[in-house]
Amino acid sequence: MSDHNKLKMTKMNYDKDRPKAENPLKIMDISLRDGHQSLFATRGRTEDMIPVAEQIDEIGFWAVETWGGATFDTTHRYLNEDPWERLRTLKRYIKKTPFSMLLRAQNLVGYRNYADDLAEAFVERASINGVDIFRTFDALNDYRNFETVVPIIKKCGKHFQGCICYTMTEPRMGGKVYNIEYYVAKAKDLEKMGADTICIKDMAGLIAPYDAYELIKALKKAVSIPIHLHSHFTSGMAPMSHLKAIEAGVDIIDTCMSPYAYRTSHPALEPLVMTLLGTNRDTGFDIKALAEINEIFEKDIMPKYRHLLDDTKMSIIDINVLLHQTPGGMLSNLINQLREMDALDKIGEVYKELPRVRKDLGQIPLVTPTSQIVGIQTVNNVLFDDDKERYKMITGQVKDLCYGLYGKTAVPINPEVIKKALKGYERGEEPITCRPAEVLDPELKKAQEEIKGLAVDIDDEILYAIFPVTGKKFLRYKYGKEQIPQDMLPKTLEDAKAELELLKKAKAGLLVEKKEAEESPEECENLREFKVFVDDDYFKVGVEEIGGAPVVSYVQPAAPASAPAPAAAPKPATAAEKPAAVPTAAPASEGSPLTAPLPGLIVSYKVKEGDSVKKGDTIVILEAMKMENTLPAHTDGVVKEIKCKSGDNVAKGDVLCVIG
Ligand code: CO
């Protein structure tokens, strides 16, 4: 038996005569995209990638993943960075290694299917701006959603990597839906579509080592193009699955540099390099060069992101993932969202509700955007449903999914949920069965018209077309029409160090004494505010720069957002709180306020002041957790006052309008 891919060891002096492997394992580094997306909500800034970029280029990676996924969204929404510019900037430093992006097929880098004209323009511009490999996936594994983008990828002469989202309904691969035949059939479909490589995209770290072995063996037999494995560490199995996949002959593997590895991210590269050293799959990578990159990450970069890391748990492994199948990014989003809504104690209920919602919605894989769709609907169900009624607040995206706008689900959606979701749905109450984009009107021209005068080039226009609200906001900052908010500015290493010092003092109780001494200088106007979480306590910290060194001018425990109700059980939040319970309610105008049930971004109002509304009429669209929520009138009456506008960020409980 001469199996080329079997691991073979050679005896040698590794330093002096490390032989070149017969079939070296190829590696894609994904620290700069999925790594920080998984660990710190995609908040990594371009300026923090540049210091390691040239060294990364020297390692010999098959590719580096630098773009796509959530990067397009977070750069412009939170970091005041132009997503296109990130690509061009990194390309100046990483010249040899191809760039890979994660493309959500017809969803592009957003959360719904876009029209064909926009999809074509996006892929073409991504290619021109520097993407070489388009790792393309559809959240439902419905390859009709590949039909528009793939010919453009090919036309641009780029690499089309087709993904199969790996998911399960059973504790291990198998069962009626997602069994080995399912994956083999999908791989054959991709090969037929002209895929250059196939990626098994295991976004939640579900693939077990022996399943990985069996699956890779089967795929290698069924298709002739290279197979790539992408597996998250979340459950702790990924390093073992990697090794079994290597034994089965996998061609390419994704890893992160160690500071960006593990937890909900990916296995680290360095142990794998050592594991394969001297075998016929030796990567050939220089471990010392990797160590140098790690030191920069560790000392100069990671401290700035420490506050974003989830340090609530000691364990780096989440066993629960094997039960609820939640991908890393989704998990950190859910935790953040619940925390903002003072409902972190509901996480257990969320885990319980999640598989029920997923089943109702057709056992869909959990990956962006379906992970958000299932996630936010789950949170809504937990917060707003009662014994009498389920699915009280259905998001716009769940309605779209029920209509068929995302594609075909692996098993049919619960007809009860379809009926409820599509009642009064604007496109119709009967679901479609065609390729989703066929029912979408072209949208690029319309967007170009709307953003005329602000956008200067096609990249601006595409940004706006995909993200109308946050995209427009960003373009206003970009072209100096509006001042950039303080919280979008980068944190310096000095800021990070000052914060850490403060944390230490806060923990030691030293800050309380300082406050009593009343020696605090006057606060200056451009004080930078930071939120600091210490265990269960939350501090607001103001930092003021004097003569180059940041000086702490005050630190105070923030007023708890939800003060415990005296002598009464805490009441769950409801969509329409009593006016008295809302601090920002305006008693001046008579009527009853509609408040935000959850923090988010106002997309648009569907009414104006003076309009008559009936209970249940749509008043405002609120985007939370990237999903659009339709907020209905809680009472009949006339819209007396509209309190916010499109693009405003609102906190839970803020008054959105007054109806009387
Ligand atoms: Co991933």
Residues whose N, C-alpha, C, O or C-beta is under 5 A from the ligand:
A	BS01	CO	D34 M203
